[in-house]
């Protein structure tokens, strides 16, 4: 995956071209998107040993707290060199200087073996976390909340990834999550998940009909089992992998199957089950449909103004 994502799309520091802070801005937006609060962002002055100060919200059983991190950002992708020990002088001293709880490295390459040894020693006295190239790329391709950042800062890499059918398109302006009905995890880009139609007993005089009382989607394994047990008195015979539904051909076959069974009266939905089916179809469309172009968004805006489409 790292070969598909080229972090050199983000400009290196080049004052003559007015490109001073691109990778630092990327780091700021990346961390903010995954839940960090930016306390002190990039600026044009001397950083005095830090590029960013961020806070990580931590939810406790009784009260909520924050862990504050000093973030050091290094963009060495153009030279493809590792970040060396001498590039990160005195991490513990810098953590103490800024009164934070830990040191975070955000690198477009990797730390050198010497720097890794330093981090290992430092971690005995303070928290250390490294976002190297591999971790950054993995997050970009697996966390829906980073889709917009991915597309904004790395448009060519994003298109290569999208052409493999791995991502989600902004059909509705922003990517809408699909959260597991049991644990709440966003499973939109997961393959290890299922969608299940729950239906009740058939009536004797309507043996071909199914009465759909619920639709749920869940992580495979524990979450699916918990929900299956909840409906142990029902029949749950329609079970599909999310990974299969993301295949355009299969998505259309599956959607036609759903529509045709509603049309000929084979499936009767409760109001709640029908609304959940619509939510699922809408969310999954983001993994199948192509991206909306800027010209098309302008056309959509025109229609909304002319016909007052909500």
C-alpha positions as CSV (number, residue, x, y, z in Angstrom):
1,X,0.0,0.0,0.0
2,X,2.9,2.3,0.7
3,X,4.1,2.1,-2.9
4,X,0.7,3.3,-4.1
5,X,0.8,6.4,-1.9
6,X,3.5,8.9,-2.8
7,X,4.0,11.3,0.1
8,X,6.2,13.4,-2.3
9,X,2.9,14.8,-3.6
10,X,3.1,17.0,-0.5
11,X,5.6,19.7,-1.3
12,X,8.8,19.9,0.6
13,X,9.8,23.2,2.3
14,X,10.7,25.6,-0.5
15,X,10.5,29.3,0.6
16,X,11.2,30.4,-3.0
17,X,7.9,28.8,-4.1
18,X,6.0,29.9,-1.1
19,X,5.7,26.3,0.2
20,X,6.9,26.4,3.8
21,X,4.5,24.3,5.8
22,X,2.6,21.8,3.6
23,X,3.6,18.7,5.4
24,X,3.1,20.3,8.8
25,X,-0.4,21.4,7.7
26,X,-1.0,17.8,6.5
27,X,0.1,16.5,9.9
28,X,-2.2,19.0,11.7
29,X,-5.2,18.1,9.6
30,X,-4.5,14.4,9.8
31,X,-4.3,14.4,13.6
32,X,-7.3,16.7,13.9
33,X,-9.4,14.4,11.7
34,X,-8.6,11.3,13.8
35,X,-9.6,13.1,17.0
36,X,-6.7,15.1,18.4
37,X,-7.3,18.7,19.4
38,X,-4.8,21.2,18.0
39,X,-3.5,23.4,20.8
40,X,-0.5,25.0,19.0
41,X,-0.3,24.7,15.2
42,X,2.4,25.4,12.6
43,X,3.7,28.9,12.4
44,X,6.4,30.7,10.4
45,X,8.6,31.5,13.4
46,X,11.2,29.3,15.1
47,X,9.5,26.2,16.4
48,X,11.8,26.0,19.4
49,X,11.8,22.2,19.2
50,X,8.2,21.5,18.4
51,X,6.0,21.7,15.2
52,X,2.7,21.0,16.9
53,X,1.2,20.6,20.3
54,X,-1.9,18.4,20.3
55,X,-4.3,17.0,23.0
56,X,-5.7,13.5,22.9
57,X,-9.1,13.2,24.7
58,X,-9.2,10.2,27.0
59,X,-12.6,9.1,28.3
60,X,-12.5,7.6,31.8
61,X,-15.2,5.8,33.8
62,X,-16.0,8.9,35.9
63,X,-14.2,11.9,34.3
64,X,-12.6,12.8,30.9
65,X,-9.0,13.8,30.7
66,X,-6.5,14.8,28.0
67,X,-3.0,13.7,27.1
68,X,-0.9,16.4,25.5
69,X,1.7,15.6,22.9
70,X,4.6,17.4,21.4
71,X,4.6,16.6,17.7
72,X,7.8,16.7,15.6
73,X,7.2,16.7,11.9
74,X,9.9,15.6,9.4
75,X,9.3,15.4,5.6
76,X,12.3,13.5,4.2
77,X,10.4,11.7,1.4
78,X,12.2,13.6,-1.3
79,X,15.6,12.3,-0.2
80,X,14.1,9.0,1.0
81,X,16.4,9.2,4.0
82,X,15.5,8.1,7.5
83,X,15.2,10.5,10.4
84,X,18.4,10.2,12.4
85,X,19.2,10.6,16.0
86,X,20.8,14.0,15.5
87,X,17.6,15.2,13.8
88,X,15.7,14.8,17.1
89,X,17.9,16.3,19.8
90,X,16.8,15.7,23.5
91,X,13.2,14.5,23.1
92,X,12.8,14.3,26.9
93,X,14.1,17.8,27.4
94,X,11.7,19.1,24.8
95,X,8.7,17.3,26.4
96,X,9.6,18.9,29.8
97,X,10.2,22.3,28.2
98,X,6.7,22.4,26.8
99,X,5.0,20.8,29.8
100,X,3.4,17.9,27.8
101,X,2.9,14.2,28.4
102,X,4.5,12.6,25.5
103,X,6.6,12.9,22.3
104,X,5.0,12.1,18.9
105,X,7.0,11.7,15.7
106,X,5.2,12.3,12.4
107,X,7.6,11.3,9.5
108,X,7.2,10.8,5.8
109,X,9.9,8.2,5.9
110,X,11.1,6.1,9.0
111,X,13.3,6.6,12.0
112,X,16.8,5.3,11.7
113,X,17.8,2.4,13.9
114,X,19.7,4.8,16.1
115,X,16.7,7.0,16.6
116,X,14.5,3.9,17.3
117,X,17.0,3.0,20.1
118,X,16.7,6.5,21.5
119,X,12.9,6.3,21.4
120,X,13.1,3.0,23.2
121,X,15.1,4.6,26.0
122,X,12.9,7.7,26.1
123,X,9.7,5.6,26.4
124,X,10.8,4.5,29.9
125,X,10.4,8.1,31.1
126,X,7.6,9.5,28.8
127,X,5.1,8.4,26.2
128,X,6.4,8.0,22.7
129,X,4.4,7.4,19.5
130,X,5.7,7.2,15.9
131,X,3.6,7.9,12.8
132,X,6.0,6.7,10.2
133,X,5.2,6.4,6.5
134,X,3.7,2.9,6.9
135,X,1.4,4.0,9.7
136,X,0.3,7.2,7.9
137,X,-0.5,5.2,4.7
138,X,-2.4,2.6,6.6
139,X,-4.5,5.2,8.4
140,X,-5.2,7.0,5.2
141,X,-6.6,3.9,3.5
142,X,-8.5,2.4,6.5
143,X,-10.0,5.3,8.4
144,X,-13.0,7.0,6.7
145,X,-12.6,10.2,8.7
146,X,-9.3,10.7,6.7
147,X,-10.8,10.3,3.2
148,X,-11.1,14.1,2.7
149,X,-7.5,14.7,3.9
150,X,-6.3,11.9,1.7
151,X,-8.0,13.4,-1.3
152,X,-7.0,17.0,-0.6
153,X,-3.2,16.4,0.0
154,X,-2.5,13.4,-2.1
155,X,-5.0,13.5,-5.0
156,X,-3.0,11.3,-7.4
157,X,-2.4,8.6,-4.8
158,X,-6.0,8.9,-3.8
159,X,-7.2,8.2,-7.4
160,X,-4.8,5.2,-7.7
161,X,-6.3,3.8,-4.5
162,X,-9.9,4.6,-5.5
163,X,-9.3,2.8,-8.9
164,X,-8.7,-0.4,-6.9
165,X,-12.2,-0.1,-5.4
166,X,-10.9,0.3,-1.9
167,X,-12.2,3.7,-0.8
168,X,-15.4,5.7,-0.4
169,X,-16.7,8.5,-2.6
170,X,-18.3,11.7,-1.4
171,X,-21.7,11.0,-2.9
172,X,-23.4,13.2,-0.3
173,X,-20.8,15.8,0.1
174,X,-19.1,14.1,3.0
175,X,-18.5,10.4,3.5
176,X,-21.3,9.0,5.7
177,X,-20.1,6.3,8.2
178,X,-21.8,2.9,8.5
179,X,-21.4,2.0,12.2
180,X,-21.7,-1.6,13.5
181,X,-25.1,-2.0,15.1
182,X,-23.5,-3.7,18.1
183,X,-20.1,-2.0,18.9
184,X,-20.5,1.3,17.0
185,X,-17.3,0.9,14.9
186,X,-17.3,2.4,11.4
187,X,-17.3,-0.7,9.1
188,X,-17.9,1.1,5.8
189,X,-14.5,0.2,4.5
190,X,-14.3,-3.1,6.3
191,X,-14.6,-6.5,4.5
192,X,-14.8,-8.5,7.7
193,X,-18.5,-7.5,8.3
194,X,-22.0,-8.7,7.3
195,X,-25.5,-7.3,6.7
196,X,-28.4,-9.5,7.8
197,X,-32.1,-9.4,7.1
198,X,-34.1,-10.6,10.1
199,X,-37.6,-12.0,9.3
200,X,-40.3,-13.6,11.3
201,X,-42.4,-16.8,10.9
202,X,-44.3,-17.2,7.6
203,X,-48.0,-17.5,7.7
204,X,-49.5,-20.7,6.4
205,X,-51.5,-19.1,3.6
206,X,-48.6,-16.9,2.5
207,X,-45.8,-19.4,2.5
208,X,-43.7,-17.5,0.0
209,X,-43.6,-14.3,1.8
210,X,-41.0,-13.1,4.3
211,X,-41.9,-10.5,7.0
212,X,-38.7,-8.4,7.5
213,X,-38.7,-7.0,11.0
214,X,-35.1,-5.7,11.1
215,X,-31.9,-5.2,9.1
216,X,-28.6,-5.0,10.9
217,X,-24.9,-4.8,9.9
218,X,-22.1,-5.8,12.2
219,X,-18.5,-6.9,12.5
220,X,-18.1,-10.6,11.9
221,X,-17.6,-12.8,14.9
222,X,-18.6,-11.5,18.4
223,X,-20.8,-8.6,17.3
224,X,-22.7,-10.7,14.7
225,X,-23.2,-13.5,17.3
226,X,-24.6,-11.1,19.9
227,X,-27.1,-9.8,17.4
228,X,-28.0,-13.3,16.1
229,X,-28.6,-14.4,19.7
230,X,-30.9,-11.5,20.2
231,X,-33.1,-12.8,17.3
232,X,-32.8,-16.5,18.1
233,X,-36.6,-16.8,18.1
234,X,-36.7,-15.4,14.5
235,X,-35.3,-16.6,11.2
236,X,-32.2,-14.8,9.8
237,X,-31.7,-16.4,6.4
238,X,-30.4,-13.5,4.3
239,X,-26.7,-12.9,5.2
240,X,-24.2,-11.1,3.0
241,X,-20.5,-10.1,3.2
242,X,-19.9,-6.3,3.0
243,X,-16.8,-7.2,0.9
244,X,-19.0,-8.8,-1.7
245,X,-21.5,-6.0,-1.8
246,X,-18.7,-3.5,-2.6
247,X,-18.2,-5.3,-5.9
248,X,-20.2,-3.1,-8.4
249,X,-21.6,-6.1,-10.3
250,X,-22.7,-7.8,-7.0
251,X,-24.0,-4.6,-5.6
252,X,-26.4,-4.1,-8.5
253,X,-27.4,-7.8,-8.5
254,X,-28.1,-7.6,-4.8
255,X,-30.0,-4.3,-5.1
256,X,-32.1,-5.6,-7.9
257,X,-32.9,-8.7,-5.8
258,X,-34.1,-6.5,-2.9
259,X,-36.2,-4.2,-5.2
260,X,-37.8,-7.1,-7.1
261,X,-38.8,-9.0,-3.9
262,X,-40.4,-5.8,-2.6
263,X,-42.2,-5.2,-5.9
264,X,-43.7,-8.7,-6.2
265,X,-44.7,-8.8,-2.6
266,X,-42.3,-11.5,-1.5
267,X,-40.8,-9.3,1.2
268,X,-42.9,-7.3,3.5
269,X,-40.9,-4.8,5.6
270,X,-41.8,-3.1,8.9
271,X,-41.4,0.7,8.7
272,X,-38.2,0.6,10.8
273,X,-36.7,-2.3,8.9
274,X,-37.3,-0.5,5.6
275,X,-35.7,2.7,6.8
276,X,-32.6,0.7,7.9
277,X,-32.4,-1.0,4.5
278,X,-32.4,2.5,2.9
279,X,-29.7,3.6,5.3
280,X,-27.6,0.6,4.4
281,X,-28.1,0.9,0.6
282,X,-27.2,4.6,0.8
283,X,-24.0,4.1,2.8
284,X,-22.8,1.2,0.7
285,X,-23.3,3.2,-2.5
286,X,-20.3,5.3,-1.4
287,X,-18.1,2.3,-2.0
288,X,-19.4,1.6,-5.5
289,X,-20.2,4.9,-7.2
290,X,-17.6,7.1,-8.8
291,X,-16.5,10.4,-7.4
292,X,-18.7,13.4,-8.2
293,X,-16.7,16.0,-10.2
294,X,-16.7,19.7,-9.4
295,X,-18.8,20.4,-12.5
296,X,-21.4,17.9,-11.3
297,X,-21.5,19.5,-7.9
298,X,-22.2,22.8,-9.5
299,X,-25.0,21.1,-11.5
300,X,-26.4,19.7,-8.3
301,X,-26.4,23.1,-6.7
302,X,-28.3,24.5,-9.7
303,X,-31.0,21.9,-9.4
304,X,-31.3,22.5,-5.6
305,X,-31.8,26.2,-6.2
306,X,-34.3,25.8,-9.1
307,X,-36.4,23.0,-7.6
308,X,-35.8,23.7,-3.9
309,X,-34.6,20.1,-3.4
310,X,-34.0,19.6,0.3
